[in-house]
Amino acid sequence: MRDRRVVLVWAGFAVTALVSTVLVLRRPDRLSDLHIYYGALTQLRSGRPLYAYVAENGGPFTYPPFAAVALWPVTAVTESVAQVIWLLLTVAAVVAIAVPVGGVLASGRSRRPLAVATVAAVLMLSAPVQSNLRFGQVSIFVVLLALLDGMGVAPPRFRGILVGVAAAIKLTPLLFVVYFLASGRYRDAGRAALTFVACAGIAAAVLPAESRSYWTGTVFQTSRIGNLASLGNQSLHGMLLRLGVDEASLPLVWAALVGAICAVALLRARQLTRHGRPGHAAVLVGCATVAASPVSWTHHQVWPVLAAMLLIGASGPARKVAGAALLVTMVLSLGAVLGPVSTRPGVQFLFENARALGVCALCLAGFGGIAVAASRPHRQPTVGRAWLRVGVAATATLAFFAVQPLPAGADPTFKAYTLDDVVNPRYFFVCRGPAACAAYGTRPPVTFGTRTEKTKVRVNGIVSPQVARLEYYSAPGGAPRVIPLLAPYPGSRTFSFRSATMAHGRLVAYAADGRPIATYDDELAAAFRAPQ
């Protein structure tokens, strides 16, 4: 029976991998990150600067120079062949990750094959692995290297080398060096640090100009990576940006929170290592890198998927429910799936930031500080009482977020349109043409219409001559967003913007002397409540 189940699970994994690969290859924008690697290295081979490369989609090469050395072999074949090979290697990396993690989950040798197959199948279905396949990302290989080293799978004399190589390709695994020190693995920490320096030295010897450019400037240019406030960045830093934390306070707030999260995670990882659970410790440190990094796109978040499966395999209903909830957030995009039913802005914010919140909670509670306290001897509650506690905690969490307004600035969907967008009828729909728009100019002071879509609400309107400035508030007490007033036709001024929700939205028109002359909020709230 067990053998049959193992075969069925592996068959499901194979089908998922095959279908995913075929769908990726059929996309016009397939493996866009691999395309950046390939294009940047091809440009480098022709003598042009590595970090000056910009792909058709605007994406630059953002990794340390050693990554270019490590990725150099991809240019030995055509890009189409490289894409196929990369997809196959990604699938192989998923299996390689599943083997040690399945061994941790299995309670006995006989159950290990089923556990390995299950981990591989769940990983393949998760959003992070699907994102690695779609974009042709190197993240899955970085996770594999750090995991094998963190768990101590490599022979003792070589431990630390894989982390050093991984950190030379992407900097975030450097946290594992601190973990090695905290857990008493001093030789591993030394080998990791020396390997990192050696890899950087190799890159400096092979690519001196690129190394100088990266370490003296490019490494600090986080704007090259993309819009860090977008929902795709599910790091603590990205969530703080979406909360609207001001620029002056953001570095200090972020550093303090990251310090607390990493400290708790590292202390717990040291305890797990001493208790003979290096797999849990390595996954916890990996999750801390996801939370602490300024940028954590979906393809970086393989670690929380592994953590979710370890929680599900643990004893106690609270851990199992927490693991299941975290796994759901890593397989589905709750902001998109549950957007139509999240009628409260606070709940919407919870869903849209579920992955960032889940990883932070894991570091501080699931594997972290609360888990330390929970591991102390105490009277075990009955199963029924344990499930009651889980239900009460989950209900209280949802209730707390349900009463919260949308945090100020926490609207990555927001965009104000410019004069170049006037020709688009999706954005400008209240009036079309000079005559139609001029007819609204005498109506005081703002005339506007709304259109609801699945994930956003659009607002378009006309202002009268007495309006000098228009501002939109997404939440009570939040900083306003200035809405551009455009003059596409003589005698009329129009505007258009979009926002995730209008439940707490407020539109204020000001006269030339700064005096507010009109406020619109009930109309915007009605637009939010309109059928989607």
Secondary structure by P-SEA (a helix, b strand, c coil): caaaaaaaaaaaaaaaaaaaaaaaaaccccaaaaaaaaaaaaaaaaccccccccccccccccccaaaaaaacccccccaaaaaaaaaaaaaaaaaaaaaaaaaaacccccaaaaaaaaaaaaaaacaaaaaaaaaccaaaaaaaaaaaaaaccccccccaaaaaaaaaaccccaaaaaaaaaacaaaaaaaaaaaaaaaaaaaaaacaaaaaaaaacccccccccccccccccccaaaaaaaacccccaaaaaaaaaaaaaaaaaaaaaaaaaaaccaaaaaaaaaaaaaaccccccccccaaaaaaaaaaaacccaaaaaaaaaaaaaaacccccccccccccaaaaaaaaaaaaaaaaaaaaccccaaaaaaacccccccaaaaaaaaaaaaaaaaaaaaaccccccccccbbbbccccccccccccccccaaaaaaacccccccbbbbbcccbbbbbbcccccccbbbbbcccccbbbbbbbbcccccccccccccccccbbbbbbbcccccccccccaaaaaaaaccc
